[in-house]
Amino acid sequence: MRGTRNLLWLFPLASLCTAPLWWPYAAAFLRPRGDFGLAAPATLEQPRTYAMQEVILSQSRGGVEELEIIAQRVTTPHGESHLEMEEVKAVLFDRQRQPTRIVGGKASYDSGAQSLIIRDDVTVVSTSGYEMLTDSLEYQSAARRIATRDAVSIFGPALTVKGHGLSYDLDSGDFKVNGRVHVMLR
C-alpha cells in the first residue's frame, strides 16, 4: 500500500513539468469565442467629442455678460475645452454694455486660455461705428482686446485706414494699426 500512495504525487508533478507543452492548447480551448458587443473602456487620453447645430454661447464675469457667440455648428475635436465653430457671429460688450459685433466664417475658442480666434473674412463693427475688415483676429478675454497680425482695413465716417496688424482695446475704444499704415481723410 505504501508504494502506490507514493505514486499519487507523481501525477501533479508530471502535469506541472509538461505545462509549457499543453497550456497554450488548453487556454485556446477555454478562451471565449465571438464578439459580445463590449466596447473598450474609455481612457483619459480619449477626449469626448460633441457636434452641435445652431448654438449660442455666453461668457460672463462677475455677473456681467462680456461675450456672446452665435454659431451654426460647434464641434469639440480636441476635448471639451476647445471649441471649433462655423458661421460665427460674436458680440463683445464693453464696460458700458455697448456692443462690438464680429462676423466670420470659422472660429476656435480655447476656454483654458480664454481666447477666441475668428478666421475667414472677418468683419468687426465697433461701438463708435468703425468697420474693420481682416482675414483673422483674436479676442483675448483677460486683456479685453482684439488683435490681428494680418492686413486690416478700417472704414469710419471721415477716414479710411489700411495697415498690417491691429490692436483694439474694447473698453477705451482705442485703435493701434501697425505696418505701413495708409490713411485717407474724407
MONORCOR-V836738 format. One line per field, one symbol per residue. psi: psi as a letter, one per 20 degrees, with the letter a starting at -180 (. if undefined). Layout:
psi: ???
//
This chain:
psi: hhhhhhihihghghgghjghgighhgghhipqqrojjpqqqqrhhoqpqqpqqmqoqqpqpkjpphppppqhppqmhkriioppqqmppqpppahjkpqpppprgqqppohgilqppprnmppporhjjqppprhqrppoggilqpqqirqqpppahjrpppanqqpophghjpqoprompoppq.
//
